[in-house]
Structure formats: structure tokens, C-alpha cells
């Protein structure tokens, strides 16, 4: 039996049309914008196999933000990107795209063998170490001073209210984050205490150690999630940051340990909290961002008019979150690092 469905389109009342705010239908490209910040780019470190996830993230970034500013993209990998990958990535980008091969400082002696025959696990460990510092020295980034790390598959569910690069530039920020969480102190944290003993002269007088280590026995530490971070490469390339990274790398090598999951998070968090003034770091509380089960969702009513995330599910409301604590005045984040030794 053939059944025909009769459909009827919905027509809102005339009053609803006349009173609806213009902002609801205003195209993103027509929103006010400022010139893009020079020497800034998006950065992916990924592989060809992640093409679908990469395109999803780029689509969000372009629709929600970059269609106005046209910041370039840099893609790095230890394996050649396929022609299809490059073609399909360029088809989404509204700006220049650079693809480059990682040929230097990818693996170390402690990471030089396969892990139980699993080359993917080896590649992951190498990537963790690479994100901790060496990426900043790649020649493809030599002309850039600020990068925004993008994680394949991450989602940006709201139109951007501001340009995060511009915020970093105007306020002289060195680091900005979307999500931070408390977790058990990793082994690498205790290597950092050794760094403190020998290099206290490198530490900032206005550090944020009180935020990083809220527990008196150092059993729990707060960490910035690096899968959506904005960072000033001049900080990563600085002698003080390089010294901290090299000490961590040396300790792992001498102890026959290997870089493992979230060690890059630990190094970045330690460096930011120890070496920078708290005023040089910002929580991007107005940035809507989702990755896996974690999210940052602004509750501001005006921002929510261009959103499809639920503020009540934002990760900064979780007991394990450290993000809201960052809004504390910088002076209360300070502690004498030597008190921790």
C-alpha cells in the first residue's frame, strides 16, 4: 500500500519575524573584525590517517572564526602527507597551508625501539616528547611567534566573540588555555623539583605555583591541557624553558623511562607556572571547545545566542577542574618555589 505524506512548512508569526534580533541571521563574515595578528598560525601535528578528524576541526574553525581573519595553517608529521590529504585540507582552508616533514629531534634513545612491537605506541611517545618542546624549533615555524594548537576531531560549537591571537597580542600574554584539570602528580613532576634545586634563579618572582600545586604534599597538581593551547613560541624557545625541558628529557633517559601520555602536559604546565608571571597567562573562558568528554562552554547569554553547547556541562564546573581558580588575583597564585623542596 502506498502512503503519501503531506508536509506543511512552518511559517512563524509576522510579529516573531519583526522582533527577532538581527544578530540571529547576520552572516558570520559580516561581523566586525580587526586585522589579524602578524606571525600567528594554527598548528596540527598529525598524520594522513586523521584526515576526516582534521577536516571536521578545520570546518568549525573556518565557520566560527577564521573566515574573517584568514590565519594560516601549518601541518607537521614524521610521515609524508598524501596528495589527497593535502588537497582536501586546502579545500577547506581560507588561507595559506604549509605541509612539512619532521626530520629532526623526533625520537630519542629512550624512545628508539618499538614498544612490544607496536610502532603506533612508539609514534605516540615520540609525539608527546615533540609537543613538549622540539616542535617550536621546526623550520616551518621559524617565521611565526604565536601558534594555536589544534587537535584533530576537536569541536568549536560557538562563534568566536573575540580573536584569541589579538587578546594575546594586546595583553602581552605568553600562554592561554581552554581547559585545566587536577590529577595525581606524574613522575616527571618530581624531576621538576630537582630542576628547582639547581635553577631557582630562572623562576619568576610572580609565578603561579600556588595554582599548580594546591596540595601541601604535592600529591595532586593542576595542569593545562595542551590539546587547545595558544602559546608564544618565544617562550618555548627561551633558554629557561629549554633548560627545563632538557632536564626532564635527561632524567627520563637516565632512568630508562620513556615519555608517556600527558608528559607534554606536565612539562608545559610546570614551565608556565614556574617561569612566567601569572599575569602572562589567561584562561580563555569565552572560548567554546569540546574534545572527547571534556568541554569549555561559556554561559554568557549573548555568547549563547551563537552557540550549541550546554554551559551546565562545561568542564570548569567539575570538582577536578582548576580553570575557575585561575581567575584568582595573580598575587594569590604566588608561592616561593623553594618552599616546595
Long-range contacts (C-beta under 8 A, 24 or more apart in sequence): 21-305, 23-305, 23-306, 24-305, 28-63, 28-64, 28-67, 28-68, 28-159, 29-67, 29-68, 31-68, 31-159, 33-68, 33-69, 33-163, 34-163, 34-166, 36-69, 36-70, 36-71, 36-163, 36-165, 36-166, 37-146, 37-163, 37-165, 37-166, 37-168, 37-169, 39-143, 39-144, 39-145, 39-146, 40-71, 40-144, 40-145, 40-146, 40-147, 40-148, 40-165, 41-71, 41-72, 41-73, 41-74, 41-141, 41-144, 41-146, 41-147, 41-148, 42-66, 42-71, 42-72, 42-73, 42-74, 42-147, 42-148, 42-150, 43-73, 43-74, 43-76, 43-135, 43-141, 43-147, 43-148, 43-149, 43-150, 44-73, 44-74, 44-75, 44-76, 44-150, 44-152, 45-75, 45-76, 45-77, 45-102, 45-127, 45-130, 45-131, 45-135, 46-75, 46-76, 46-77, 46-152, 47-77, 47-79, 47-81, 48-77, 48-79, 48-80, 48-81, 48-82, 48-84, 48-85, 50-152, 50-153, 51-84, 51-85, 51-88, 51-89, 53-152, 53-153, 54-85, 54-89, 54-152, 55-88, 55-89, 55-92, 56-152, 56-153, 56-155, 57-150, 57-151, 57-152, 57-153, 57-154, 57-155, 57-156, 58-89, 58-92, 58-93, 58-150, 59-92, 60-154, 60-155, 60-156, 60-157, 61-150, 61-156, 62-92, 62-93, 62-94, 64-156, 64-158, 64-159, 64-160, 65-156, 65-159, 65-160, 65-163, 66-94, 66-95, 67-94, 69-163, 69-165, 70-94, 70-95, 71-95, 71-148, 71-165, 72-96, 72-97, 72-98, 73-97, 73-98, 74-98, 74-100, 74-140, 74-141, 74-144, 74-147, 75-99, 75-100, 76-100, 76-101, 76-102, 76-135, 76-138, 76-140, 77-101, 77-102, 78-102, 78-106, 78-123, 78-126, 98-140, 100-138, 100-139, 100-140, 102-130, 102-138, 104-134, 104-137, 104-138, 105-130, 105-134, 105-137, 106-130, 106-134, 108-249, 108-253, 108-259, 109-253, 110-252, 110-253, 110-256, 110-257, 110-258, 110-259, 111-258, 111-259, 115-258, 124-261, 125-258, 125-259, 125-260, 126-259, 128-259, 128-260, 128-261, 128-262, 128-263, 128-264, 129-249, 129-259, 129-263, 129-264, 131-226, 131-264, 132-245, 132-248, 132-249, 132-259, 132-263, 132-264, 132-267, 132-268, 133-236, 133-241, 133-242, 133-245, 133-267, 136-233, 136-236, 136-237, 137-237, 141-233, 144-233, 145-232, 145-233, 145-234, 146-230, 146-231, 146-232, 146-233, 147-230, 147-231, 147-233, 148-228, 148-229, 148-230, 149-226, 149-227, 149-228, 149-229, 149-230, 149-231, 150-228, 151-227, 151-228, 151-291, 153-291, 154-227, 154-228, 154-289, 154-290, 154-291, 155-289, 155-290, 155-291, 156-287, 156-288, 156-289, 156-290, 157-288, 157-290, 157-297, 157-307, 157-308, 157-309, 158-288, 158-297, 158-298, 158-303, 158-304, 158-306, 158-307, 158-308, 158-309, 159-306, 159-307, 160-287, 161-286, 161-298, 161-302, 161-303, 162-286, 164-230, 164-284, 164-287, 165-230, 167-282, 167-284, 168-230, 168-232, 168-282, 171-282, 172-280, 173-230, 173-232, 173-280, 173-281, 173-282, 174-231, 174-232, 174-234, 174-235, 174-272, 174-276, 174-280, 174-281, 175-224, 175-229, 175-230, 175-231, 175-232, 175-235, 175-272, 175-276, 175-280, 175-281, 175-282, 176-229, 176-230, 176-231, 176-281, 176-282, 176-283, 176-284, 177-224, 177-225, 177-228, 177-229, 177-230, 177-281, 177-282, 177-283, 177-284, 177-323, 178-225, 178-228, 178-229, 178-283, 178-284, 178-287, 178-289, 178-296, 179-224, 179-225, 179-228, 179-289, 179-291, 179-294, 179-295, 179-296, 179-315, 179-316, 179-321, 179-323, 180-222, 180-223, 180-224, 180-225, 180-283, 180-321, 180-322, 180-323, 180-326, 181-222, 181-223, 181-225, 181-294, 181-315, 181-318, 181-320, 181-321, 181-322, 182-214, 182-220, 182-221, 182-222, 182-223, 182-320, 182-321, 182-322, 183-220, 183-221, 183-223, 183-262, 183-320, 184-219, 184-220, 184-221, 185-218, 185-219, 185-220, 185-221, 186-221, 186-262, 186-263, 186-266, 187-257, 188-248, 188-251, 188-252, 188-263, 188-266, 188-267, 188-270, 189-218, 189-221, 189-266, 189-270, 190-218, 191-247, 191-248, 191-251, 191-252, 192-244, 192-247, 192-248, 192-266, 192-270, 192-274, 193-218, 193-340, 193-341, 194-247, 194-251, 195-243, 195-244, 195-247, 195-248, 196-274, 196-337, 196-338, 196-340, 196-341, 197-341, 198-247, 199-240, 199-243, 199-244, 199-247, 200-337, 200-338, 202-240, 202-243, 202-244, 202-274, 202-275, 203-274, 203-275, 203-337, 204-274, 204-275, 204-276, 204-277, 205-277, 205-334, 206-277, 206-278, 206-279, 206-330, 206-331, 206-334, 207-273, 207-274, 207-275, 207-276, 207-277, 207-278, 207-333, 207-334, 207-335, 207-337, 208-272, 208-273, 208-276, 208-278, 208-281, 208-330, 208-333, 208-334, 209-273, 209-274, 209-333, 209-334, 209-335, 209-337, 209-340, 210-332, 210-333, 210-334, 210-335, 211-273, 211-278, 211-322, 211-325, 211-326, 211-328, 211-333, 212-269, 212-270, 212-273, 212-274, 213-335, 213-340, 214-322, 214-325, 218-340, 221-266, 221-269, 222-269, 222-322, 222-325, 223-262, 223-265, 223-266, 223-269, 223-322, 224-265, 224-268, 224-269, 224-272, 225-265, 225-294, 226-264, 226-265, 226-268, 227-291, 228-287, 228-289, 228-291, 229-268, 230-284, 231-268, 235-271, 235-275, 235-276, 238-275, 240-275, 241-271, 241-275, 244-270, 244-271, 244-274, 244-275, 245-271, 274-337, 277-330, 278-330, 278-333, 278-334, 279-330, 281-326, 282-326, 283-323, 283-326, 283-327, 285-316, 285-323, 285-327, 296-323
